[in-house]
């Protein structure tokens, strides 16, 4: 009889733990500086297929950025890798900092950010300027 009580107690305890731990949705909290760093890491790892995850779904034609060829252009083309996005200065929902790439290009970047859930910042638009040239990643018009 003791074994049955112990088994029943263990089953109830496991059920209780399952209900109160596995049903909670985990929400990533990513600060603006962390998001810029994640973008840099994805680009430098050559992970162009995942780069779009750093962008906000409200960005115009967000789905087009799921294609590696859409992001792998301009100053973010893999021929310029590796990239360095300097630590951003954050003002509200905007981030800016220095940018450089492997071929010696140096300039600045500006990112407009938007929350995707609570405290999960993603890029709504990104502009990189080197000299008089600017590459903008803000979605394509539909």
N, C-alpha and C positions, 0 to 999 in steps of 0.2 A: 504494500500500500504506500509506503514511503517513496518508492521509486516512481510510482504513478504521479504522486503529488509533486515530486521534483521535476519530472518531465513536463507536467502541465504548467508548472511555474516557469520553467525555461522557455516553453513555447510562448506563453503570454509575455514574458520579458522580451523575447526576440520580436514578437509582433509589435509590441509597444515601441521598441527601438526603431523598427522599420517604418512605422507610421510617422514618427516624429523626426526622423533624420533623413530618410530618402525622398520624402515628398517636398522638401524645401528646395526652392529654386535658387541655385547659386548665381548671384549676379556679380560679374567682374566689375571691380572699381578700378578705373584707369585714369590717372591724372593727365593733364595736358602734357607735361614733360615726359611722362611715361609713354604716352601715345606716340610722340615724336620719336622717342628712342626705339619703340617697337617697329615703327615704319623703317627706320634706319637699319635695324637688325634684319628685318625681312628682305629689304633690298640687298644688303650686303651678303646675305646667305643665298642670293639668287632665287628667292622664293616669290617670284612675281605672281604666281598663282594665288597666293594668300594676301598679297599687298592690299587688295580691295577691302579686306576686313578691317583695315585701319581707317577707312573712310565711312562717313555717315550714310545710312540708307536714304536719307532725304536729299542727298546730292543728286543733281540732275543726271539722269541716265546711269545711276549707280550700277545697274546690271552690266553695262558695257565695260565697267572696270574689272569685271570678273575675268575678262580676257587678258592674258599676259601681254599681248601686243599693244593694248591701249595704254598701259602704264609705262611700258618699256620704250618710251620715246623722250625726246628733249633731253634735259639735263639728268633725267632718271634712267636713261638708256643704260643697259648693262655694260656698254663699252666704256663708260665713265666710272664703273665700280672699282674700288669701294667708295662709299659716300660718307661724309661726316656732317651731321646736323648738329651745330653747336647747341649748348643748353639754351632753351628758349627763355626769352623774357615774356612773361604772361601778363596780359592786361585784359581783364574780363574774359571774353571768349576768343581772344586773339593771341597768337604766339608768333614770335619772330626771333631770328637768330642768324648766326653765320652758317654758310653752307660751303662745302668744298668737295671736290671729287679727285680721283686718282690722276687725272691728266693736268692737274695744277690749277684748274678753275676754282676761283673763290668768289663768293658773293653773299647774298642773303636769301633767306626764305621767310615767307609770311604765311601763316595758316589760320584760317577761320575755323573755329571749332564749334561743335554742338554736342550736347549730352545725348547719349543713346541709353536712356535709363538713368538711374540715379548715380551720379559721380562716375559715369563711364563715358569719357570724352572721346569723340571721334572727329576726324578731319572732314569739314564740309567743303573747303577749297584750299588749295596749296599753290603758291606762286614762288618760283625760284628765279632770282635775277643774278646774272653774272654779266658785268659790264653793261652793255645796252640791250642785251637779250634777256627775254623772260619766257620761262616755260610755266604754263598754268595747267593745273589738274583740278578741274571743277566740274567735270561731267560734260557731256556733249548735249547739244540741244536735241530734243526728241523730234 
